[in-house]
Amino acid sequence: RKYSAWRKDGSFHHIHTTSFGNYSFICVDATLSPGPKRPYNFFGILNTNQMKELSLMASEGLKSNHTIWFGHFPTSTIISPAPGIRTLMSSATAYLCGHLHTMGGLMPALHSQHRGGTLELELGDWMDNRRYRILAFDHDLLSFADLNFEEWPVVLITNPKSFLYSSSAHEPLVRILYSTHIRILAFSPSVIISVEVYIDGVHLGNAHQVSGPLYVLKWSPQNYSEGFHHIDVTVQDASGRSSTRGHIFAMEENLSLRFGFWPSLILLTDHYVLARVLFALIVLMQIALLMIFRYLQKPALKGKPGLLTLTSYSLHVFSKTNTFYYSILVLNLYTILGPWFVGELIDGHVGACFSFGVFVGGSFLQGSLTYVVGILQMLFFNLPLMAYLCWCLLLRCQGHSFRSHIHHVRRLMAVLVHLAMALLLSWQVYSCYFLQRTYGTLAFFLSPMRTWLVVLTSALIYKTWTLKSSELRTYIVEMKNCQS
């Protein structure tokens, strides 16, 4: 069965007509087509044709009192061509979305506001947490409440509205100053017996029912014309249940009240752009490090070397040993160019995954989460692998073998270094298992960045300890002379 089904796919524009005006609701369908299996379906994509379609809907929405946009993905996880999805929806009062929800409970209110005044409002998920939202337009002022299913009574204060969620660009906020009543929507399966109103801790009275869920109380907004004020409403029903809701309001539009730093960072940052830049910088940094030490003349060791000198020395040894230099150089170049693996990205369809995107079903899906996966690969495997190999080579230059270094090097440090590398290699092995479970057996075998890399890593580690001493003679002699 389908619940709340409007249409099968694609963006659409619905106009709700009332006696006092029209209200537009524009759906943003940024789902991938074709849609690969997780995790590569984490970001949504809008192509040029979809953006043109949405632009036309946005123009039509200008005739309405208000326009509400809604979709699955927040704007920070939508890849869109210029001018960008946020610019396209700049005439909207709010954008309602899910996907990130509450970040696993870390962000109970994942809300923010675009520069143009459009609210972006994530909502906790229905499947696990049974969260839902009530929205109301009161004299063209938008108010909303995010609620837990079957928690009663439900309370929504529509006038005066919350200052934090106000936008002078989209709402006639001056109407609050000239309003005659505080207005509240209250719902409960039982009869509501009291709706008490407080402003700045002072009890103003008990609101009375006008019709349905609407309760009002006369007030003098001029008494609150300066600064911030706090309104609280407590509703009690005949079953003895009570609920209190409140917010900050103000009459002066020049006051400032900002959303939290983390919600704004999560919702207003183009994460795919950030991930792309970080990925490129990390890969280029490692390649540059390799090439600099490859062609930089190795300085002679003098006196007892410190940690920094030994680190630099190990990088010289590593970069000037062809087996390790070319292996890690090719690994980093391959991390950029791919393919990482070939497998069943969609049931019945074989595709290839690269850092810059996914080819599947005759289509190319632009890179997004692939860059995040690439960053994790670089930070938690490629770079640590090079550091580990450098450390092993340094021990070889000091005259140690695999067996002897445990007795002559600080044992605890040696054990911790080997354990760290073993854990990282285990993570890589688990990634191979994940590939097989998610994308099929083909992906397991045709996976240069996972299965093949496990084999390469094992071979390189083995090579560091079995490399002939004659190939390291110059470095071994220099280290002995330095230590003597």
N, C-alpha and C positions, 0 to 999 in steps of 0.2 A: 504493500500500500504506500501511497505518497501522502505526505502531510505538508500543508502550506505550499502546495505546488502551484506555480503560476504559469510557467511554460517550460519547455524542455531545455533550451539553451539560448545563449546570446543576451546581450544587454537589451533593456526595454525601458519605456517611459510610460508611467501610469499617472493620470491626472484625476485627483479626487475633487469633485465639484460640490460646493456648498452654496448656500444663499448669500454668504458674505465673502466669497472668493474661491479661487482655485488653488490647490496645493499639489505640486509635482513631486513624484517619487521616481528617481532614476536608478536603475539597477546597473552596476558595473560588473560585467562578466569577464574576469581576467584569467579564468581557468585555462590551463595549457591544453592545446589541441595539436597533436595527440598528447595525452597525459601520461607521462612516465610514472613508474612506481616510486615510492618514497626512497630516499629523501629528496630526489631531484624534482619533486612537484611542490617544493616549499614556497617558491616565488611564483607570482602570476605575471603574465605577459599580455600587453595590449599592442597589436600591430597598428600600422598606419590607417587601415580601413576602419578598424574598430574605434580609433581615436576620432576619425571624421564622423562616424555615426554618433558617438557620444557628444561631440561638439554641436551637432545638429540638435540633439535632445536638450543640451544645455541652453541653446538659443531659444528653443520652444518654451523652456521652463522660465525664461525671463518674464513671460506674461503672467505667471502665477504669483500669488502672494508670497509663497515660500517654495523653495526646492530642497528636498532631502535626497541625498545620494546614499546608496547602500550597496554593499558587496561583501564578499568573503574576505578578501585580502586587505590589510591596511595599506595606505599609500606607500609606506616605506618598503613594502615587499612586492610592489608592482613595477615591472620594467615597462616603460612607455617612451615612445619617441617625443621629440619636441612638439609642443611647448611643455609637455609633462602633465600627468594626471592631476596634480594639485592645481595647476593653472587652469586646467579645463573645468574643474569644479569650484572655482573661486567665487562663483555667484551663489553657491549653495549655502544654506544656513548650517547644515551639519552633514557629515559623512559617517554612516553607521557601518561597523565592520566587526569581524570576528577573527578567526585564524590564530592570533596570538593569545586571545582571551585575557587571562590574568597572569600569563607567564608562569603557570604552575603554582599560582597563589602568591608569587612574589610582588605582583602589581595588582592589588584589588581594584584600583580605579585607573585603568590604562587609558587616560583621556588627555587630549591636548588641543591646541588651536593653531591653524595655519596663519601665516602672516596676513592674509586677506580677511581673516576673521572666521573662516569656516571651522566649525568644531569637528574634531575627529574622535569618535567615541567607540572604543572596543567594548565588547560585552563578554562576561564570563560565559562559558559553554553551557548548553542545555543538557547534553548527554550525561555528563558526570556530576555537574554541580547545580543543575536545574535553575539556572539564572535566566531572567527575562527582563524586558524593559517596557516601561509605559512612557509614551510621549504625549504631550498636549500643547496645542497652540492656544494661548489665552490673549485675545486682542493682538494677535500676531507676534506674541512673545513666546519663544520655545522653552518648555520645561520638560524634564524627564526624571525618571527614577529607575535605578537598577535594583532588582528585587530577587529574593529567593522564593521559589514556588512553594505555595501553601503556608507562607508566613503571613499572618494577618494581625491587625488590619494593614492595608496598603495605604500609604499617605504620599500625596504629591502636592507641593505648594506651587501654585502657578502665578500668584501675585502677592508680594513682590518676588520676582524671579532671582535666581542666584547670579551675583555679580560676576563670579568666575566664569560662568558659562554664557555671558552676555556678549553680543557683538553689535556695536553701533552701526556697522556697515550693512547689517542685514535685518536689524530689528528696531522698531520705533520705541526705544527705551524711555523716552520722555513720557510715555503713557503711564508709567509707574507713578510718577510724581503727581499726575492729575487723576489717579484712580480714587475711587470712593470706598472700595472694600478690599480686604485681604481675601483671597480666594484659594480654596483647598479642595482637592479631589480626594475622597476617602472611600475605600471599598472594604467590605467584609461580608462573609456568608451570614454572620449574625447581625443583629440590629446594632447600629452605632449609637452609643448613649452620650458620648461627649467628645467635643473637638476643641481642646484648649489651646490658646495662642499666647505665646510669650515673645516679646522683643527686648533684647538686651537684658534678659532675666526678669523683666516686669510682666506680670500677668495682665493681658489686655482684655480677656473675656473668653466666652465660649461661642464659637461660630455656630450658626444655625443652618439647617438644611434648606436649600432653595428648591432643588429637584435632583433626583437621582443621586449621584455621588458628589454633587457640588455643595460645598459649605462656604458661607461667607461671614465676614465680620467687618463692621464699619471701622475705618481708621482715618487718621490725619497724616498723610505721607509727608506734609511739610515739616512735621516734627522730627523727621529723620533725613532732612535734605542735605546735611553735611556729614561727611565721613562714612565709615563702615558701621553697619549694624548687623545684629544676629537675630534671626527669627527661628523659633522652635514651635512645632505643633505636635501635641500629644493626643492621639486618638485612642479611645477605649470602646470596646464593643460589649454586648450583653453576655458574652461567654467569659468575660474577665480578661481578655487579651488586650494588650495595649502596645502601641508603637509610637515612637517619637522620631521625627525627621526635622532637620534644620539646615540652614545655610546662611552665608553672608550676603547681604544686599547693600546697595548704595544708590543714591540718586545722581551723584556727580559722575559724569562719564570720563573725566580726566584723571580719575584715580587708577591705580595699577594693582592688579592681583594676578599673579602668574601661576601657571601649572607647574608641577614638580619637574625637576631636571631630568630624571630618568624616564618618566613617561614621554616627555617631549623628545628626548634623544632617541628613544625606541621608535616613536611614531613619525618623526619628522626628518630622520636621516635616511638618505637613499643607500640602504645597506649593500646593495649589489655593487654600487660604484665604489664604496669604501672597501669592500672585500676585493674587488678587482685591483685597486691601487695597492693595497697591502700585499696581496699575493705577488704582484709583479715586483714590488720593492724587495720582498724577502728572497725571491728567487734570484733577482739580479745581484743582491747583496752577496749571496753565497757564491755565485759565479764570479763576481768581481774579486772576492776574497781569494778564491782559487787561483785566478789568473795573476793577481798582484804578487802573491807569494811564489808563483811559478816562475815569473820573470824578474822578480826582485832579487838582487844579489844577497846571498846569505851572509850576515855579519859574523865575524869570528867571535867565539865565546871567550870571555875574559873573566877570570875569577869564578866564584861560586854563583851560578845563575839563579835568579829569583823566579817566581811563578810566571810573571809576564814574559821574561826571557825564554823560559822553557816552552810556554805556549806558542810564542812566535817561532821558536826553533822547530817544534813539532809540525807546525803548518808548513814551514820550509821543506822539511823532510817529506811530508805527505804530498805537497804539490809538485815536488821534483822527482817523485817516484811515479813513473808512467802508469803502472797498473791502477793505482789509487786515484791519481789525477784524472785520467780519462774516464774511469768508471763513474766517479761522482759528477764530473762535468756532463757526461752523457745522461746520467740520471736526472740532473736538474733541467737540462734542455728538454728531455723527454717529459718531465713533469709539466712543462709549458705546452709542448706540442702534442703529446698524447699519441694514440688513444690510451686511456687508462685501462679500459676493459671493453670487451664486446660481449653482449649478452641480451637476454630477453627483457628489454626495458619496459615493454608493454606485453601483456600476455599474447603470444602468437606472433610477435614482431621483434626481430633482432635489431639492435641498434648499437651505436658506439658512443662512449662517453669521453669527452675531452675536457680540459680545464676551461676552455672558452665556450663550451656548450655541448649539446647532445644531438646526435643525428639518429632519428628513429621514424619509421613509417613514412619515409620520403620527405620528412620535414626536418628543419634545423631549429632547435630551441636554444635561444641565446643563453650564455652562461650566467649563472646567478649563485645558487648554492654550491655549484662546482668550485667556485673560487674559495668559498669557506672551507670546503673539503681539502682543497689544495693548500690553504694556509695551515690547516691542521697537519697535513702530510709533511709540510716543510718544517714546522716548529717541533713536531713530536716524532719525527723519524729522520728525514733527510739531514737536517742540521745536527741532531744528536749522534747520528751514525758517523758523520764526518768527525765530530769531536771525539767519539769513542775510538775510532781508527787512529786518530792523531795521538791519543793517549797510549794506545797499544804500541804504536811505532816508536814513541818516545822511550817506552820501557825497553824495547828491543835495542835502541841506540845506547841505552845505559847498560847493555850487556845481559839483560834478563831474557829468560825463556818463559813459556807459559807456566811451567811448574815452579821455576825459581822466583818469579816475581811475587808470589803469594808470601814467601818467607822473607824477602828482602825489602819489599815495599810495605808501607803501613797497611796492615791486613784489613782493618775495618774499612779504610777508604777503598781498597781494591775490591772488597766484597760488595760495597755499596755501588761502585761504578759498574761492575759486572751485573749486579742485580737490576740496576736501572735499565741497562741495555737489554737484559732478558725480558723485562716487563714491556719495553717498547716493541721488542720483536714479537712478544706474545700478542700485543695489540694488533700488530700487522697480520699475524696468523689468524686472529679472530676476524679481522676484516675480510680475509679470504673465505672464511666460513660464512660470514654475512653475505658476501657476494653470491656464493653458491645457493644459499637459502632464498635469497631475494630475486636474483636474476638468472638462476639456473646453472647447471654444470658447465655449460659452454663458457659462461663468464668466469668461472673458477680457473679454467685452463687458459683462456685467452685474456689474461689479466697481467700485463707487464708491470703495472704499478702496485700490484698486491702479491699474487702468487709468485710471479717471476722475481720480484724484488726480494722476497724471503730467501729464495735460492741464491740470488746475487749477494745479499747481505751475509749469508752463511759462508759463501765462498770468499768474500773479502776479509771477514774476521779470521777465517782459517789461514788465509794468505799472510796476514800480518804476523802470525806466530810461526809460520813455516818458511817465511822469506829467507833466502840464503843470507848468511851474515856477510858474505862477500859483497852483496848489493848495497849493504849499509856500512861497509867498512870505514869509509871516510867519516861518517857521522859518529860511529862507535869510537874511533880513535880520538876524534875531537872531544867527545863527551868524557872519555877517560882522562885525557890531558887536562881538561877543565876541572875534573873532580879530584885530581891528584895534587 
